[in-house]
Amino acid sequence: EALHRQGIPVVTFNSDLEGARRLCYVGEDAHRAGRIAGEIAAKLCRPGQMMLAVYAGPEYGGHKGRVEGFMERLEEVGFSRRDIRLAASHEDYAQTFAAVELALAEEPELIYMANQSVPACVEAIRRAGMEGRVRVLAHDGGPEIRAFLRSGQVDFSVGQDLTYQSYQALSVLLRAVLEHKLPEREYYHPAS
């Protein structure tokens, strides 16, 4: 708001801010990404099996959208929300570790990491001696996630095109500042 009042153009990038006075949002369609994760989970689990979904919390729009899309898709194919435990970890390693550790006592079939605290999840599973017994579904494709995928500590990851996102956000801002052109649309999502 302060930047907008000063006449400085703003583009939200990677995570949108609801109600923000911005030119546009450039990033993943979090709800759609969550639905894709839900589709993967539905192929790995059966209705009635317990799952854990970990996200930063409802105040973080991107992760909230992922979890909503995840649960929505699972419900469409016969799963119940009662089978999905939610844990808000606020991107904190210790909170994520504790949430996963607590859930492991119920022997979940799958842990869905809608946030970036995947290392805490992997470590909790390793310490519990449950590697290979619980599937892990994450997001993004950075070096850490790729290493977890190669080692089998993460089973699947829904990627997002961060190169596109950063390029597109800067392109929109440059056009706004140098050419005084407004973006053509409100949302720019990577091609899927």
Backbone as a ProteinNet text record, in pm:
[ID]
protein_1_A
[PRIMARY]
EALHRQGIPVVTFNSDLEGARRLCYVGEDAHRAGRIAGEIAAKLCRPGQMMLAVYAGPEYGGHKGRVEGFMERLEEVGFSRRDIRLAASHEDYAQTFAAVELALAEEPELIYMANQSVPACVEAIRRAGMEGRVRVLAHDGGPEIRAFLRSGQVDFSVGQDLTYQSYQALSVLLRAVLEHKLPEREYYHPAS
[TERTIARY]
82.7	0	86.3	189.4	277	345.7	393.2	457	357.7	237.8	135.3	104.8	92.3	64.1	177.3	297.8	412.4	428	336.6	342.3	442.9	486	583.2	507	526.5	454.3	500.2	405	431.6	377.1	458	415.1	440.7	337.8	362.9	418.8	510.8	588.8	594.8	558.4	565	454.4	414.8	302	225.1	98.9	16.9	-28	-64.6	-121.7	-263.7	-360.1	-499.9	-528.8	-594.2	-633.7	-521.8	-403	-290.1	-312.4	-267.8	-277.7	-151.4	-159.3	-45.2	-86.6	12.7	-17.1	-68	-3.4	-41.7	31.6	0	67.9	135.3	261.2	335.5	376	328.6	364.8	274	295.2	215.6	69.7	-17.5	-157.3	-160.8	-153.5	-137.5	-252.3	-373.1	-488.6	-474.3	-437.7	-418.8	-303.6	-193.8	-80.5	-122.9	-206.7	-257.8	-348	-428.4	-513.4	-428	-318.5	-228.1	-170.4	-129.6	-78.2	-186.2	-310.1	-420.8	-442.8	-428.8	-442.9	-334.2	-211.3	-101.4	-130.5	-171.8	-201.3	-312.3	-412.1	-523.7	-478.4	-370.3	-318	-229	-183.8	-95.1	-167.4	-283.9	-355.8	-498.9	-560.6	-701.5	-781.7	-907.9	-991.1	-986.6	-976.8	-968.6	-827.3	-727.5	-589.5	-556.6	-482.7	-450.6	-337.1	-353.4	-250.7	-227.9	-109.4	-77.1	-46.6	-105.9	-75.6	-13.7	109.1	181	191.7	153.5	165.5	208.9	244.5	292.8	181.4	61.1	-53.7	-150.6	-270.6	-373.5	-341.3	-247.7	-212.4	-121.8	-65.7	21.5	-60	-101.2	-195.1	-154.4	-27.4	17.7	1.5	42.8	32.2	-112.3	-189.2	-331.5	-400.9	-369.1	-427.4	-389.1	-264	-220.3	-300.8	-313.2	-384.4	-532.4	-592.7	-734.8	-753.7	-665.8	-674.9	-651.4	-556.6	-524.9	-647.2	-706.1	-820.7	-943.3	-962.1	-1074	-1067	-948.1	-934.9	-954.4	-899.9	-918	-1064.6	-1138.1	-1281.6	-1356.8	-1318	-1384.5	-1371.5	-1264.7	-1242.5	-1269.3	-1342.9	-1392.4	-1321.3	-1225	-1157.8	-1235.9	-1218	-1283.9	-1182.7	-1225.4	-1137.1	-1093.5	-1170.7	-1134.3	-1004.8	-971.4	-850.1	-725.2	-744.6	-631.6	-608.3	-495.5	-457	-387.4	-418.4	-353.5	-257.9	-142.5	-46.6	9.6	-8.3	50.3	184.6	291.2	425.3	497.6	435	490.3	633.7	663	794.8	905.9	869.8	966.2	1008.8	1138.9	1192.5	1141.4	1154.4	1115.7	966.4	883.1	738.3	702.1	769.2	743.4	785.9	905.4	955.5	857.6	811.1	718.6	585.7	533.6	406.1	418.7	527.5	548.7	571	652.1	679	549.6	462.6	333.8	247.6	242.6	161	214.1	345.2	403.7	354.8	313	258.7	130.4	59.8	-63	-34.9	90.7	135.2	61.1	84.2	19.1	71.8	-11.6	29.1	113	80.3	143.9	154.7	263.4	279.6	292.6	202.8	201.1	263.4	377.1	447.6	413.9	317.9	277.5	367.5	464.9	556.7	701.2	794.7	936.2	1010.8	944.4	1011.1	1032.1	1057	1074	1190.6	1304.1	1413	1370.9	1287.5	1240	1154.9	1072.1	988.1	1075.8	1171.8	1261.3	1337.2	1384.8	1459.7	1370.7	1247.1	1155.2	1127	1106.7	1082.3	1205.7	1323.6	1447.7	1466.8	1450.1	1469.7	1369.3	1250.4	1147.8	1170.1	1267.3	1293.1	1182.5	1115.2	1000.9	1029.4	1156	1188.5	1136.2	1073.2	1018.2	881	835.5	703	598.2	641.2	547.8	595.7	502.8	537.9	538.3	625.9	635.7	612.6	520.3	483.6	511.9	593	636.2	608	661	651.5	789.4	803	921.5	1027.5	1134.5	1235.5	1376.6	1398.7	1532.7	1629.9	1757.8	1860.9	1831	1779.8	1751.7	1642.4	1535.6	1426.3	1474.4	1552.3	1605.4	1690.7	1770.9	1853.4	1765.1	1658.6	1565.6	1494.5	1461.9	1398.4	1495.3	1619.5	1719.6	1743.6	1743.9	1771.6	1649.4	1530.9	1408	1343.9	1396.2	1338.3	1211.9	1199.2	1076.8	1036.2	907.9	859.8	819.9	755.6	708.2	718.9	737.1	735.8	665.1	576.1	504.9	589.1	644.6	736.4	665.5	745.8	698.4	816	787.3	890.8	937.3	1035	1083.8	1157.3	1217.8	1284.2	1180.9	1070.6	962.1	910.9	887.8	829.2	916.3	1045.6	1133.4	1145.2	1160.7	1169.6	1043.3	927.8	801.1	775.3	804.5	782.7	867.5	994.7	1081.9	1038.5	994.2	948	827.6	732.9	613.3	652.6	740	783	858.5	946.5	1019.9	925.9	829.3	732.3	653.2	617.2	539.9	622.4	749.6	833.4	885.5	939.9	1004.8	908.6	805.4	714	576	553.7	424.1	310.6	340.8	241.1	197	67.4	12.8	15.3	21.5	21.7	-107.1	-96.5	-210.7	-313.2	-270.4	-364.3	-324.5	-411.9	-388.9	-303.7	-311	-237.6	-152.4	-25.5	66.6	112.8	70.8	109.8	197.4	300.3	381.2	292.5	333.3	259.5	264.5	155.8	155.1	120.5
-119.7	0	124.9	125.6	243.1	268.4	162.3	178.1	229.5	174.3	219	367.6	410.2	552.1	642.6	590.1	668.1	662.2	589.7	578.8	476.7	388.6	285.6	160.3	112.3	-6.7	-130.8	-217.3	-338.6	-458.6	-563.8	-691.9	-794.5	-870.2	-977.8	-1096.4	-1166.1	-1270.4	-1392.4	-1507.9	-1636.7	-1656.9	-1554.5	-1563.3	-1432.7	-1441.6	-1322.2	-1271.5	-1146.9	-1086.9	-1044.7	-1113.5	-1082	-936.6	-868.3	-729.6	-628.4	-673.6	-581.3	-495.8	-372.7	-282.7	-302.9	-399	-437.6	-442.1	-439.4	-446.4	-584.2	-687.7	-823.8	-919.1	-1045.6	-1151.9	-1243.5	-1278.5	-1372.6	-1489.6	-1607.4	-1724	-1840.8	-1946.3	-2066.6	-2041.4	-2115.4	-2121.3	-2223.5	-2173.9	-2261.7	-2362	-2318.5	-2408.5	-2522.4	-2489.3	-2592	-2686.2	-2630.8	-2714.4	-2810.6	-2762.9	-2849.4	-2958.8	-2925.7	-3027.2	-3134.9	-3094.3	-3191.8	-3282.7	-3223	-3303.2	-3398.5	-3351.5	-3436.2	-3553.4	-3529.8	-3636.9	-3742.1	-3697.5	-3791.5	-3871.5	-3802.2	-3870.4	-3973.2	-3942	-4034.7	-4162.5	-4153.6	-4272.8	-4356.2	-4295.4	-4364	-4418.5	-4365.5	-4400.6	-4443.4	-4505.6	-4543.8	-4462.6	-4434.1	-4366.1	-4440.4	-4364.1	-4421	-4424.1	-4414.5	-4410.2	-4266.8	-4256.9	-4125.3	-4058.3	-3926.7	-3843.5	-3721.9	-3665.6	-3540.1	-3436.7	-3318.7	-3206.3	-3096.3	-3059.1	-2956	-2831.6	-2718.3	-2591.6	-2482.6	-2366.1	-2258.1	-2211.7	-2201.7	-2157	-2084.4	-2057.6	-1997	-1854.6	-1789.7	-1652	-1645.1	-1756.7	-1761.1	-1814.9	-1724.8	-1757.3	-1871	-1877.6	-1982.8	-2121.5	-2137.6	-2269.3	-2302.6	-2202.2	-2224.3	-2272.5	-2209.5	-2250.4	-2392	-2428.4	-2565.3	-2666.3	-2641.2	-2735.5	-2742.8	-2629.3	-2630.7	-2710.9	-2690.6	-2767	-2915.7	-2948.7	-3086.9	-3155.9	-3093.1	-3153.9	-3159.4	-3057.3	-3054.1	-3171.8	-3194.2	-3303.3	-3438.8	-3456	-3583.2	-3608.4	-3506.2	-3523.6	-3563.5	-3506	-3538.2	-3685.4	-3749	-3889.3	-3984	-3935.7	-4025.4	-4024.5	-3937.3	-3928.7	-3835.5	-3854	-3770.5	-3676.1	-3555.3	-3460.1	-3513.5	-3602.7	-3660.3	-3739.9	-3788.4	-3867.9	-3782.6	-3651	-3562.7	-3471.7	-3493	-3407.3	-3285	-3168.7	-3044.3	-2998.7	-2949.6	-2893.9	-2764.4	-2655.6	-2526.6	-2515.2	-2510.7	-2510.3	-2376.4	-2280.1	-2145.2	-2146.7	-2245	-2260.9	-2278.3	-2322.8	-2341.8	-2488.7	-2511.6	-2648.4	-2727.7	-2672	-2744.1	-2774.5	-2680.4	-2703.9	-2810.6	-2807.2	-2908.5	-3045.6	-3053.6	-3179.6	-3236.9	-3151.7	-3196.6	-3244	-3172.7	-3211.4	-3345.7	-3365.2	-3491.4	-3604.2	-3578.8	-3679.4	-3724.6	-3631.4	-3663.8	-3747.1	-3707.3	-3779.6	-3920	-3938.3	-4069.5	-4175.1	-4133.3	-4228.4	-4293	-4222.6	-4276.7	-4349.8	-4361.6	-4428.7	-4380.8	-4255.7	-4204.5	-4275.4	-4282.5	-4341	-4240.6	-4110.7	-4007.6	-3879.3	-3806.8	-3672.6	-3577	-3479.4	-3378.8	-3251	-3214	-3093.9	-2979.8	-2898	-2784.5	-2664.2	-2679.5	-2570	-2610.7	-2529.4	-2551.3	-2628.6	-2672	-2738	-2887.5	-2925.3	-3065.6	-3130.6	-3061.6	-3126.5	-3172.8	-3096.7	-3137.3	-3262.5	-3272	-3389.9	-3512.2	-3496.9	-3607.5	-3655.5	-3561.7	-3597.8	-3668.6	-3621.5	-3686.6	-3830.7	-3851.2	-3986.9	-4074.8	-4019.7	-4096.1	-4135.2	-4040.3	-4068.4	-4170.3	-4171.2	-4267.1	-4404.9	-4414.7	-4542.5	-4582.3	-4482.9	-4512	-4480.5	-4465.9	-4441.2	-4556.9	-4523.5	-4624.8	-4673.6	-4637.7	-4680.9	-4571.6	-4448	-4336.3	-4256.1	-4225.3	-4149.6	-4000.7	-3928	-3783.2	-3717.9	-3623.5	-3547.5	-3400.9	-3336.7	-3199.4	-3109.8	-2988.9	-2890.9	-2837.1	-2784.7	-2716.7	-2814.8	-2761.7	-2847.2	-2796.3	-2726.8	-2677.6	-2790.9	-2758	-2860.1	-2954.3	-2901.5	-2985.2	-3088.2	-3044.3	-3135.5	-3238.8	-3195.1	-3290.5	-3397.2	-3356.7	-3454.6	-3551.7	-3502.2	-3589.3	-3685.5	-3638.8	-3726.1	-3836.1	-3799.3	-3898.3	-4003.1	-3960.4	-4053.7	-4134.9	-4096.5	-4167.3	-4118.1	-4011.8	-3956.9	-3876	-3826.7	-3763.3	-3843.7	-3878.6	-3962.8	-3884.2	-3769.6	-3687.1	-3540.9	-3455.3	-3311.1	-3244.5	-3152.9	-3074.4	-2949.5	-2936.6	-2826.5	-2696.4	-2591.5	-2462.7	-2397	-2318.2	-2260.6	-2126.8	-2131.2	-2008.9	-1918.6	-1976	-1894.2	-1808.2	-1869.8	-1794.3	-1686.7	-1724.1	-1629.6	-1505.2	-1524.9	-1409.3	-1325.4	-1390.9	-1318.3	-1238.2	-1301.6	-1235.6	-1119	-1135.9	-1027.9	-906	-929.1	-817.3	-754.2	-835.9	-783.3	-692.6	-734.5	-653.2	-521.4	-526.6	-403.8	-310.6	-366.5	-282.9	-213.6	-287.6	-226.5	-117.1	-139	-39.4	86.9	70.1	185.4	255.6	181	241.9	279.7	198.7	221.5	267.8	274.1	313.5	224.7	95.7	-1.9	-87.4	-98	-185.8	-329.8	-425.6	-566.8	-601.8	-701.2	-744.5	-822	-879.6	-955.5	-944.6	-989.8	-979.7	-1093.6	-1211.5	-1328.6	-1385.5	-1408.2	-1473.9	-1603	-1714.9	-1846.2	-1913.5	-1989.1	-2063.1	-2156.2	-2178.6	-2271	-2410.2	-2483.1	-2617.8	-2720
0	0	0	83.2	90.9	-43.4	-108.1	-238.7	-342.1	-341.1	-435	-414.6	-288.7	-259.3	-307.5	-314.2	-362.2	-514.1	-579.2	-724.6	-774.4	-687.8	-726.1	-766.9	-890.2	-934.6	-857.4	-827.2	-750.8	-827.6	-834	-888.1	-778.3	-741.4	-644.3	-720.6	-654.7	-720.2	-629.2	-683.4	-615	-512.4	-440.4	-347.7	-355.1	-386.7	-401.4	-264.9	-259.2	-138.5	-171.7	-111.3	-139.7	-106.5	-199.6	-179	-196.7	-231.9	-250	-373.8	-366.5	-481.5	-563.8	-651.9	-732.5	-877.7	-967	-1109.8	-1148.2	-1094.2	-1126.6	-1033.3	-1045.6	-972.4	-1072.7	-1046.9	-1130.4	-1041.1	-1073.2	-994.1	-1022.9	-946	-967.7	-931.2	-994.4	-954.8	-841.2	-717.9	-601.3	-589	-614.1	-604.2	-703.9	-825.4	-929.2	-892.9	-841.2	-799.9	-689.1	-597.4	-491.1	-545.8	-646	-709.1	-776.1	-838.4	-899.9	-791.9	-679.6	-567.6	-516	-510.4	-467.3	-561.5	-689.1	-788.6	-769	-744.2	-719.3	-592.6	-485.9	-358.7	-376	-458.1	-479.3	-548.7	-623.4	-691.3	-598.7	-489.7	-396.3	-273	-244.2	-120.9	-152.4	-53.7	-64	37.5	7.1	106.2	239.5	345.6	479.6	534	445.3	493.4	536.6	645	700.4	623	602.8	540.3	629	619.9	687.7	580.9	593.2	504.6	590.3	556.1	631.5	543.6	599.8	527.3	623.9	571.5	657.6	751.5	699.3	777.5	687.6	738.2	653.8	609.6	677	639.9	516.7	477.1	360.2	243.3	155.2	48.6	-42.1	-78.5	-169.7	-110.1	13.8	78.1	110.4	149.8	176.7	49.1	-64.1	-191.8	-229.5	-202.9	-232.5	-151.2	-21.9	65.4	27.5	-3.1	-43.2	-171.3	-270	-394.4	-371.2	-285.5	-250.2	-190.6	-91	-23.6	-115.5	-193.8	-287.9	-384.8	-443.2	-539.8	-473.1	-353.7	-283.3	-252.4	-211.3	-185	-311	-424.8	-551.3	-588.1	-543.2	-578.8	-461.5	-361.2	-257.3	-123.7	-103.4	26.2	119.4	247.8	347.6	410.8	441.1	510.3	645.9	704.2	834.7	826.8	707.8	690	668.9	655.6	627.3	748.3	815.9	928	871.3	925.7	884.1	993.1	953.7	1048.8	990.9	1064.9	1027.2	1098.3	1021.7	1082.1	1068.5	1001.6	988.3	933.1	848.1	785.4	889	1006.6	1114.5	1119.7	1117.7	1116.7	1237.1	1357	1478.8	1481.2	1438.5	1435.6	1332.8	1218.7	1115.7	1165.9	1223.7	1276	1378.6	1470.6	1576.3	1517.1	1417.7	1356	1285.5	1212.8	1142	1242.8	1342.5	1445.6	1513.1	1545.6	1607.9	1512.6	1387	1288.6	1262.5	1270.2	1241.9	1340.7	1458.8	1556.3	1504.4	1413.9	1354	1223	1187	1065.8	940	904	781.8	658.3	558.9	430.8	351.9	369.4	289.4	371	350	406.2	289.3	285.8	180.4	235.9	181.1	224.3	128.9	167.7	85.3	110.2	199.4	230.9	203.2	249.8	221.1	329.1	432.7	545.2	522	399.5	363.7	438.9	459.8	534.2	674.5	742.7	876	866.5	764.2	742.5	716.7	627.5	592.8	717	797.5	917.9	1020.2	1038.4	1132.8	1089.9	962	910.3	931.7	902.4	919.7	1066.7	1156.2	1299.5	1352.3	1294.5	1337.8	1275	1185.4	1119.2	1023.3	963.9	876.9	730	693.1	552.9	468.6	358.2	269.9	311.2	430.1	477.2	466	451.6	434	313.6	226.4	105.7	136.2	67.6	84.7	-50.7	-51.9	-170.7	-140.4	-223.7	-197.3	-317.8	-310.2	-418.8	-449.9	-569.6	-618	-666.9	-720.9	-780.7	-761.4	-649.4	-621.3	-593.4	-574.1	-554.1	-436.8	-328.2	-211.5	-241.3	-305.2	-340.3	-441.3	-539.1	-637.4	-569.3	-471.3	-398.8	-320.6	-258.8	-185.6	-280.6	-399.8	-498.8	-542.7	-569.4	-611.1	-502.9	-377.2	-267	-227	-279.3	-244.3	-115.6	-57.3	66.1	37.3	-83.9	-132.6	-255.1	-261.7	-370.8	-495.1	-474.9	-586.3	-547	-648	-624.7	-741.5	-710	-810.6	-833.7	-952.1	-980.3	-1013.3	-1010.8	-1059.9	-1131.4	-1229.4	-1314	-1257.4	-1167.3	-1103.9	-1201.8	-1304.8	-1405.9	-1477.8	-1518.8	-1582.8	-1489	-1364.8	-1269.9	-1252.1	-1230.2	-1208.1	-1335.5	-1449.8	-1577	-1604.5	-1588.1	-1618.5	-1523.8	-1394.5	-1297.4	-1333.6	-1365.1	-1402.7	-1534.7	-1630	-1758.8	-1741.9	-1659.4	-1634.5	-1569.5	-1470.3	-1402.9	-1497.6	-1579.8	-1674.9	-1772.9	-1825.3	-1917.4	-1847.2	-1721.4	-1646.6	-1622.2	-1588.1	-1553.8	-1679	-1773.2	-1889.2	-2001.2	-2021.3	-2133	-2088.2	-1956.8	-1899.4	-1949.5	-1965	-2010.7	-1892.9	-1877.2	-1773.6	-1823.3	-1731.7	-1774.6	-1847.6	-1934.4	-2013.8	-1933	-1821.8	-1739.4	-1592.2	-1506.2	-1362.1	-1308.4	-1371.9	-1324.3	-1435.5	-1405.1	-1497	-1429.6	-1483.3	-1431.6	-1536.1	-1491.1	-1588.2	-1672	-1793.9	-1880.8	-1818.9	-1832.6	-1775.5	-1879.3
[MASK]
++++++++++++++++++++++++++++++++++++++++++++++++++++++++++++++++++++++++++++++++++++++++++++++++++++++++++++++++++++++++++++++++++++++++++++++++++++++++++++++++++++++++++++++++++++++++++++++++

